[in-house]
Amino acid sequence: MKASIAERIQAALLQENLNGWLFYSFHGSDPIAENILQLDHARLATRRCYYFVPAVGEPTRLVHAIESEMLNALPGKTKIYLPWQQLHSHMTDILTGSPRIALQYSPLNAIPYISRIDTGTIELIRSFGADVVSSADLVEIFEAVWTAEQVETHLYAAGHMRKSVDVTFGEFARRIRENIPATELDIRQFIWNQYEERDMTSSHRPIASINSHSADPHYQPDSDHNRSMNEGDFLPIDIWAKKRVAHSVDDDITWTGYNGRSVPDRHEGTFQIVKNGRDAVIGFVQQSYPGKTLAGWQVDDSARQSITQAGYGEWFLHRTGHSIHEEDQGNDANFDILEAQDTRQLMRDTSFSIEPGVYLKGQFGVRSEVNAYLAESKAVVTGKPIQTHVTPILSL
C-alpha cells in the first residue's frame, strides 16, 4: 500500500471521528481488505492476519510466526504471534487508546456486501473494550470511486456492449429466418464470443431467457433447461462485461426482444411499466444530484412507487440497482429499500445500475437496465441509446 493511501485512510478516519480501521482476513475471507490494501488475492494465507490503521500514528501489522512477512508490503511496524494468548496480548496493545474501531461489519447484516467479519472476531475485538463501528461509509470512499482511467474503460465497455446487443438480436433474427436451430445456450455463447472479439471479459456468463424462463430474474440455462428459440418467443438478455485491462470497471445492461415483426400488447405494455420505473429513477437522480444528498433506499423507492402505482409492485422482486466498480456488483450504496434499507449516500465519481423489473411467474419477466455515473456536476447515463420499446427482432 502506498503511503498516500495510508494518509487518505487516516484523513477519512479523522473526518468520521473514528480512532482506527482494523483490517482482518483469514483464508481470503475479506476481499474488500485485499482490494483497499492492494494485496495479492492469489497469495497463500493460512493464518489470521490483521492490519490496524490508527487515525493518528503508525499502522501495525499483526501476523502469525509462519507467515511473518505476509503484510510486509504495507507500511508500519510488525507484531508476530504464535500461541493464541500472544495474539490476544498484541491485540490489547494495538487497540489500547482506540475506543471506536471500524471493521467490515454491518449491524444486523443489513448490508451483506460489507459483512465480511465473523461474529467471533467481532466479539473478540469488543472484549478488548473497543466499540465496533461499520466501515460501510469508509469502504465507499476506497472501493467505489472511479479514477479518470476507469471512466474511460467503462465508456469503452458501454459502447461495445450496446453494439453487442444489436449484433446479437440481428444474428438470431437471421437464424430464425433461415430456420437454423438456436437455444438459450447458443445465445449465451454467442454473446460470450462477442465479449472476446471486443477485448472484454466477465465474471459470469450472460443471461438469456426465453418466455417463462425470463420470469426468473437470475435464470441460467443448462443441459436440462435449454429452451429452443422460435418465432413468437420473448427474449430478454442481461449482459455485463469490462475491458480486458487491469482495474477496468464493468458495464451491465439488460435489453428485451420479441421474436416477431411486431410486439404483442401484453409484452410491450409490461415493458413500458418497467421503463417508466427506470426513467423515474433517472429523473429523480438527475434532478437531485449534486445539490441534494441521496441515500440508496430513496432511489429504490422512486422506482418502486412508479411500478406499484401501475399495479405491478408485487412482481417487482429485487432492488432497483447496485454499485458498479471492478466487480460488477460493487461495494458502494445499492438502490435498495426491499432486501435491506441501504442508508449509504451516493458519492461523486461512482456508478450504479438502474434495473427495475416485473416478473410474472409462469408467463414472462421484463427488466430494463442502464448504467449511470455521477460526474462532477451531473448524473450521466451511459451506453446510449437506451431501450424505449421491446425490440421486434424479426424486423431487424
C-alpha positions as CSV (number, residue, x, y, z in Angstrom):
1,M,0.0,0.0,0.0
2,K,1.4,3.4,-1.0
3,A,1.9,5.9,1.8
4,S,-0.6,8.3,0.1
5,I,-3.3,5.7,0.6
6,A,-2.4,5.3,4.3
7,E,-2.7,9.1,4.6
8,R,-6.0,9.1,2.9
9,I,-7.3,6.4,5.2
10,Q,-6.2,8.4,8.2
11,A,-7.8,11.6,6.9
12,A,-11.1,9.7,6.4
13,L,-10.9,8.3,9.9
14,L,-10.5,11.7,11.4
15,Q,-13.4,13.0,9.3
16,E,-15.6,10.2,10.5
17,N,-14.5,10.7,14.2
18,L,-13.0,7.1,14.3
19,N,-9.9,6.0,16.1
20,G,-8.8,3.4,13.7
21,W,-9.7,0.9,10.9
22,L,-8.9,-2.8,11.6
23,F,-8.5,-5.0,8.6
24,Y,-8.7,-8.7,9.2
25,S,-8.5,-11.7,6.9
26,F,-8.4,-15.5,7.3
27,H,-8.1,-17.7,4.2
28,G,-9.1,-14.7,2.0
29,S,-12.3,-14.0,4.0
30,D,-12.2,-10.3,3.2
31,P,-11.7,-9.3,-0.4
32,I,-12.6,-5.7,0.5
33,A,-9.5,-5.5,2.7
34,E,-7.3,-7.1,-0.1
35,N,-8.6,-4.6,-2.6
36,I,-8.2,-1.5,-0.4
37,L,-4.7,-2.5,0.8
38,Q,-3.7,-3.7,-2.7
39,L,-2.8,-7.2,-1.5
40,D,-2.2,-10.1,-3.8
41,H,-5.5,-12.1,-3.9
42,A,-3.7,-15.2,-5.0
43,R,-1.1,-15.3,-2.2
44,L,-1.3,-18.3,0.1
45,A,-2.5,-17.3,3.5
46,T,-3.5,-19.9,6.1
47,R,-3.4,-18.0,9.3
48,R,-5.2,-15.0,10.7
49,C,-3.7,-11.7,9.9
50,Y,-4.6,-8.1,10.9
51,Y,-3.6,-4.6,9.8
52,F,-4.6,-1.7,12.0
53,V,-4.5,1.9,10.7
54,P,-5.0,4.4,13.5
55,A,-6.4,7.8,12.9
56,V,-3.1,9.2,14.2
57,G,0.2,7.4,14.3
58,E,1.9,4.4,12.8
59,P,0.0,1.4,11.4
60,T,0.6,-2.0,12.8
61,R,0.8,-5.4,11.1
62,L,-0.2,-8.4,13.3
63,V,0.8,-11.7,11.7
64,H,1.4,-15.4,12.5
65,A,5.0,-16.6,13.0
66,I,4.9,-18.9,10.0
67,E,3.6,-16.1,7.8
68,S,5.6,-13.3,9.4
69,E,6.2,-11.5,6.1
70,M,2.6,-11.7,4.9
71,L,1.9,-7.9,5.2
72,N,5.4,-6.6,4.6
73,A,4.2,-4.6,1.6
74,L,2.2,-2.4,3.9
75,P,3.8,0.5,5.9
76,G,4.1,0.2,9.7
77,K,5.6,-1.9,12.5
78,T,5.1,-5.7,12.8
79,K,3.9,-7.7,15.8
80,I,4.2,-11.5,15.5
81,Y,2.1,-14.0,17.4
82,L,2.3,-17.8,17.8
83,P,0.1,-19.0,20.6
84,W,-3.4,-17.5,20.7
85,Q,-2.6,-15.9,24.1
86,Q,0.1,-13.9,22.4
87,L,-2.4,-12.8,19.7
88,H,-4.7,-11.5,22.4
89,S,-1.9,-9.7,24.2
90,H,-0.7,-8.0,21.0
91,M,-4.3,-7.0,20.1
92,T,-4.8,-5.5,23.5
93,D,-1.7,-3.3,23.0
94,I,-2.7,-2.3,19.5
95,L,-6.2,-1.2,20.4
96,T,-5.4,0.5,23.7
97,G,-6.4,4.1,23.4
98,S,-8.6,3.5,20.3
99,P,-12.2,3.1,21.6
100,R,-14.0,3.4,18.2
101,I,-12.8,0.9,15.6
102,A,-14.2,0.4,12.1
103,L,-14.4,-3.1,10.7
104,Q,-16.1,-4.7,7.7
105,Y,-19.2,-5.3,9.7
106,S,-22.9,-4.3,9.1
107,P,-25.3,-4.2,12.1
108,L,-28.0,-6.9,11.7
109,N,-26.3,-7.9,8.4
110,A,-28.2,-5.0,6.7
111,I,-25.6,-4.6,4.0
112,P,-24.2,-8.1,3.3
113,Y,-21.6,-6.8,1.0
114,I,-19.9,-5.2,4.0
115,S,-20.4,-8.1,6.4
116,R,-17.1,-9.8,6.0
117,I,-16.0,-10.2,9.6
118,D,-17.4,-13.2,11.5
119,T,-19.3,-12.8,14.8
120,G,-16.4,-14.4,16.8
121,T,-13.9,-11.8,15.7
122,I,-16.4,-9.0,16.4
123,E,-16.8,-10.5,19.9
124,L,-13.0,-10.7,20.3
125,I,-12.4,-7.1,19.4
126,R,-15.2,-6.0,21.7
127,S,-13.6,-8.0,24.5
128,F,-10.7,-5.6,24.4
129,G,-13.0,-2.7,25.2
130,A,-13.4,-1.4,21.6
131,D,-16.6,-0.2,20.2
132,V,-17.0,-1.8,16.7
133,V,-18.4,0.6,14.0
134,S,-19.4,-0.4,10.5
135,S,-16.8,0.6,7.8
136,A,-19.5,0.9,5.2
137,D,-19.0,4.6,4.6
138,L,-15.2,4.3,4.6
139,V,-15.4,1.4,2.1
140,E,-17.4,3.6,-0.3
141,I,-14.5,6.1,-0.4
142,F,-11.9,3.5,-1.2
143,E,-13.8,0.8,-3.1
144,A,-16.4,2.6,-5.2
145,V,-14.9,5.9,-6.5
146,W,-13.7,5.7,-10.1
147,T,-10.5,7.2,-11.5
148,A,-10.5,9.0,-14.8
149,E,-8.9,5.9,-16.4
150,Q,-11.7,3.7,-15.1
151,V,-14.3,6.1,-16.5
152,E,-12.7,5.5,-19.9
153,T,-12.7,1.7,-19.5
154,H,-16.4,1.9,-18.7
155,L,-17.2,4.1,-21.7
156,Y,-15.3,1.6,-23.9
157,A,-17.3,-1.3,-22.5
158,A,-20.6,0.6,-22.7
159,G,-20.1,1.3,-26.4
160,H,-19.2,-2.3,-27.2
161,M,-22.0,-3.7,-25.1
162,R,-24.5,-1.6,-26.9
163,K,-23.2,-2.9,-30.2
164,S,-23.3,-6.4,-28.9
165,V,-27.0,-6.1,-28.3
166,D,-27.7,-5.1,-31.9
167,V,-25.4,-7.8,-33.3
168,T,-27.0,-10.5,-31.1
169,F,-30.6,-9.6,-32.0
170,G,-29.6,-9.4,-35.6
171,E,-27.8,-12.7,-35.6
172,F,-30.7,-14.6,-34.1
173,A,-33.2,-12.9,-36.4
174,R,-31.1,-14.3,-39.2
175,R,-31.1,-17.8,-37.7
176,I,-34.9,-17.7,-37.3
177,R,-35.4,-16.6,-40.9
178,E,-33.0,-19.3,-42.2
179,N,-34.5,-22.0,-39.9
180,I,-31.2,-22.5,-38.1
181,P,-31.8,-24.0,-34.6
182,A,-30.9,-21.7,-31.7
183,T,-31.2,-22.3,-28.0
184,E,-30.6,-20.3,-24.8
185,L,-27.2,-21.8,-24.5
186,D,-26.5,-20.8,-28.2
187,I,-27.5,-17.2,-27.5
188,R,-25.4,-17.1,-24.3
189,Q,-22.3,-18.5,-26.1
190,F,-22.8,-16.0,-29.0
191,I,-22.8,-13.1,-26.5
192,W,-19.7,-14.5,-24.8
193,N,-17.9,-14.7,-28.1
194,Q,-18.8,-11.0,-28.6
195,Y,-17.0,-10.2,-25.4
196,E,-13.9,-11.9,-26.6
197,E,-14.0,-10.3,-30.0
198,R,-14.3,-6.9,-28.4
199,D,-11.4,-7.5,-25.9
200,M,-13.7,-7.8,-22.9
201,T,-14.2,-10.2,-20.0
202,S,-16.8,-11.0,-17.4
203,S,-17.1,-12.7,-14.1
204,H,-20.0,-14.9,-15.2
205,R,-21.8,-16.0,-18.3
206,P,-24.6,-13.7,-19.5
207,I,-28.3,-14.4,-19.0
208,A,-30.5,-15.4,-22.0
209,S,-34.0,-16.5,-21.0
210,I,-36.9,-17.4,-23.4
211,N,-40.6,-16.9,-22.5
212,S,-41.5,-18.2,-18.9
213,H,-37.8,-18.7,-18.1
214,S,-37.5,-14.9,-18.1
215,A,-39.8,-14.7,-15.1
216,D,-36.7,-16.0,-13.1
217,P,-34.5,-12.9,-12.7
218,H,-31.3,-15.0,-12.5
219,Y,-32.2,-17.9,-14.7
220,Q,-29.3,-19.8,-16.2
221,P,-29.7,-22.4,-18.9
222,D,-28.0,-25.7,-18.7
223,S,-28.2,-29.1,-20.5
224,D,-31.5,-29.9,-18.7
225,H,-33.1,-26.5,-19.1
226,N,-32.3,-25.1,-22.5
227,R,-35.2,-23.8,-24.4
228,S,-35.1,-23.5,-28.2
229,M,-36.0,-20.1,-29.7
230,N,-38.8,-19.9,-32.2
231,E,-40.8,-17.2,-33.9
232,G,-43.2,-15.6,-31.4
233,D,-40.8,-16.0,-28.4
234,F,-40.0,-13.4,-25.8
235,L,-36.2,-12.9,-25.2
236,P,-34.5,-10.6,-22.6
237,I,-30.7,-10.7,-22.4
238,D,-28.8,-9.5,-19.4
239,I,-25.1,-8.9,-20.2
240,W,-22.2,-7.5,-18.2
241,A,-18.5,-7.2,-19.1
242,K,-15.5,-5.0,-18.8
243,K,-12.4,-4.2,-20.9
244,R,-9.6,-6.7,-20.5
245,V,-7.2,-4.4,-18.7
246,A,-6.2,-4.1,-15.1
247,H,-8.6,-2.2,-12.8
248,S,-11.2,-1.7,-15.5
249,V,-14.9,-1.4,-14.5
250,D,-18.0,-3.1,-15.7
251,D,-20.9,-2.1,-18.0
252,D,-24.1,-4.0,-17.1
253,I,-27.3,-3.7,-19.2
254,T,-30.4,-5.7,-20.0
255,W,-32.3,-5.5,-23.3
256,T,-35.6,-7.1,-24.2
257,G,-36.6,-8.5,-27.6
258,Y,-39.6,-10.3,-29.2
259,N,-39.1,-12.8,-32.0
260,G,-41.6,-11.3,-34.4
261,R,-42.1,-8.3,-36.7
262,S,-44.3,-6.6,-34.1
263,V,-44.6,-6.9,-30.3
264,P,-47.8,-8.1,-28.5
265,D,-49.5,-5.5,-26.3
266,R,-49.0,-7.6,-23.1
267,H,-45.2,-7.6,-23.6
268,E,-44.9,-4.0,-24.7
269,G,-47.3,-2.8,-22.0
270,T,-45.3,-4.5,-19.2
271,F,-42.1,-3.2,-20.7
272,Q,-43.5,0.4,-20.6
273,I,-44.4,0.0,-16.9
274,V,-40.8,-1.2,-16.2
275,K,-39.3,1.6,-18.4
276,N,-41.4,4.2,-16.5
277,G,-39.9,3.0,-13.3
278,R,-36.4,3.1,-14.8
279,D,-36.9,6.6,-16.1
280,A,-38.4,7.7,-12.7
281,V,-35.1,6.8,-11.2
282,I,-33.1,8.6,-13.9
283,G,-35.2,11.7,-13.5
284,F,-35.0,11.6,-9.7
285,V,-31.2,11.2,-9.6
286,Q,-30.5,13.8,-12.3
287,Q,-32.8,16.4,-10.7
288,S,-31.3,15.8,-7.2
289,Y,-27.6,15.4,-7.9
290,P,-25.4,17.1,-7.0
291,G,-27.4,19.5,-4.9
292,K,-29.2,17.1,-2.6
293,T,-27.8,14.2,-0.6
294,L,-29.3,10.9,-1.7
295,A,-29.4,7.6,0.1
296,G,-29.6,4.3,-1.8
297,W,-33.1,3.4,-0.4
298,Q,-34.5,6.7,-1.6
299,V,-33.6,5.9,-5.2
300,D,-35.1,2.5,-5.0
301,D,-38.3,4.0,-3.6
302,S,-38.7,6.2,-6.6
303,A,-38.8,3.2,-9.0
304,R,-40.9,1.1,-6.6
305,Q,-43.6,3.8,-6.3
306,S,-43.9,4.1,-10.0
307,I,-44.3,0.3,-10.6
308,T,-46.6,-0.1,-7.6
309,Q,-48.9,2.7,-8.8
310,A,-49.1,0.8,-12.1
311,G,-50.4,-2.2,-10.2
312,Y,-47.3,-4.4,-10.6
313,G,-45.5,-3.8,-7.3
314,E,-45.9,-7.4,-6.0
315,W,-44.0,-8.7,-9.1
316,F,-41.0,-6.3,-8.6
317,L,-38.8,-8.9,-6.9
318,H,-35.5,-7.2,-6.3
319,R,-33.8,-3.9,-5.6
320,T,-33.6,-1.3,-8.3
321,G,-29.8,-1.2,-8.7
322,H,-26.3,-2.0,-7.5
323,S,-23.0,-0.3,-7.3
324,I,-20.6,-0.9,-10.2
325,H,-16.8,-1.0,-9.8
326,E,-14.1,-3.5,-10.7
327,E,-16.7,-6.1,-9.6
328,D,-20.0,-5.9,-11.5
329,Q,-21.7,-5.6,-8.1
330,G,-19.5,-3.3,-6.1
331,N,-19.3,-2.0,-2.6
332,D,-21.0,1.4,-2.9
333,A,-24.6,2.2,-2.0
334,N,-27.2,0.0,-3.6
335,F,-30.6,1.2,-4.6
336,D,-32.4,-0.9,-2.1
337,I,-35.4,-0.5,0.2
338,L,-36.7,-4.0,-0.3
339,E,-34.0,-6.5,0.6
340,A,-32.4,-4.0,3.0
341,Q,-32.7,-0.3,3.7
342,D,-29.4,0.9,2.3
343,T,-28.7,4.2,4.1
344,R,-25.4,4.8,2.4
345,Q,-25.1,8.0,0.4
346,L,-24.4,8.3,-3.3
347,M,-20.9,9.7,-3.9
348,R,-19.3,11.6,-6.7
349,D,-17.3,9.6,-9.2
350,T,-19.3,6.4,-8.5
351,S,-21.5,4.4,-10.8
352,F,-24.6,2.1,-10.5
353,S,-27.1,0.1,-12.4
354,I,-30.7,1.1,-12.7
355,E,-32.7,-2.0,-13.4
356,P,-36.3,-2.3,-12.2
357,G,-38.2,-5.5,-13.3
358,V,-41.5,-7.2,-13.3
359,Y,-41.6,-11.0,-13.2
360,L,-44.9,-12.7,-14.0
361,K,-44.4,-16.3,-12.8
362,G,-45.2,-18.9,-15.5
363,Q,-45.5,-16.2,-18.2
364,F,-42.6,-13.9,-18.7
365,G,-40.4,-11.3,-17.0
366,V,-39.2,-7.8,-18.1
367,R,-36.2,-5.9,-16.9
368,S,-34.7,-2.7,-18.4
369,E,-31.2,-1.9,-17.2
370,V,-28.9,1.0,-17.8
371,N,-25.9,2.4,-16.1
372,A,-25.3,5.9,-14.7
373,Y,-22.2,7.7,-13.5
374,L,-22.1,10.6,-11.0
375,A,-19.7,13.1,-12.6
376,E,-18.7,16.3,-11.0
377,S,-21.8,18.3,-11.9
378,K,-24.4,15.8,-13.2
379,A,-25.5,12.2,-13.4
380,V,-24.7,10.7,-16.8
381,V,-26.5,7.7,-18.3
382,T,-24.0,5.7,-20.4
383,G,-24.5,3.3,-23.3
384,K,-26.9,5.3,-25.3
385,P,-29.3,5.0,-27.0
386,I,-31.1,3.2,-24.1
387,Q,-34.1,1.0,-24.9
388,T,-37.5,2.7,-25.2
389,H,-39.6,-0.2,-26.7
390,V,-39.3,-4.0,-26.9
391,T,-37.2,-4.8,-29.9
392,P,-39.2,-6.7,-32.7
393,I,-36.3,-8.9,-33.6
394,L,-37.6,-10.2,-37.0
395,S,-38.0,-6.6,-38.2
396,L,-34.2,-6.1,-38.0
